[in-house]
Amino acid sequence: MTVVAILGAPGSGKSTLAWSLARHLSMRLVCLDEIRQDRGRRWGYSTARADRIFDESGAEALHRYDSKFELFVLEEVLEHLSQGVIDCSGGLALQHTDEYRTRLNQALARIDSVVIATAANDKRDAVVDALVRRLRNRTDDPHVEEWTNRGGRNLLSRLEDAGALITHGDTHRVVMADGADTDSLAGSLGERILRRHASCSTKGGESA
């Protein structure tokens, strides 16, 4: 059985890639953003508090509040999921304490393949520019301007840096550039993941 996690900053294209990859692999798709509010309540997560933090202090402060709950939900999902694609929350890669960074690494170690989505294959400023441009196009997000100011850009840059530092036995970095053929990228990625999993299974059987 295979579990794949897709990580990436907001605007990176990770959710689009996760949906397409799940379809190619014929696997269940689990979106952490969709279940965080409900699952997070048991650890004290409050949507009202999150909204208040965002309104009063912006994207960086909200991330400090949200990121640990994103981790808690991932840990819980991994307790029950034996096969599937996990569309991780955009802020998951950047944790703010040594304890939570260690727990994130431990959670990722339980996953068969980790995919890091990014918006461009370029220098960091160019990647952040691409993320901001995409976020501006989210007309259904009333807080989109928070991502375009200095604090929001700084957070996007730090999220990209955190994703780049993730180490895992099977890590795939996928550039979701503007105009990219997501279906083709997901198909190629799925084939690589299945080959890797088949190879590991064969070696495991031989060693047994």
C-alpha angles and dihedrals in degrees: 000000000000133000119191125189123201116204131180143131120274107285094024094113094245096135092050090049092046092053093049094045092050089052093049092048093041089233135141115265117221115192111198093198090060095053102032095089094052099036094040094062092080089064094043102269113162124190090200091054092046091052091048093050091050094048094047103036110014138230099322094054091046090053092053088055098041103040098074091050089051087056094047092052092049091052091051093047090053090056090066108022117093097166132016149083117274117208098205124209115267094245099046098101094061112067121175106215134050090241094056093042089054092048091050091053090049091050093049090049088063091057121088098217132013121201122197113200120201132179099229142010095234146089117314096258091053091049091051090048089054092049093049092048091054094045090053088060092060096101092174092063111087091191098051093117089067088070093054099055125084095270093049093048090049091053092049090052092050091048090053091049092049091051091050091055095055112116122195136155091251111027123163122191113203124190109216095192122178108283093015118156097244094184092054093045092049092047093052091044092050092052092051092049093049092048091050092048092047091049093050091047091051093049090047091053092049093050091049 
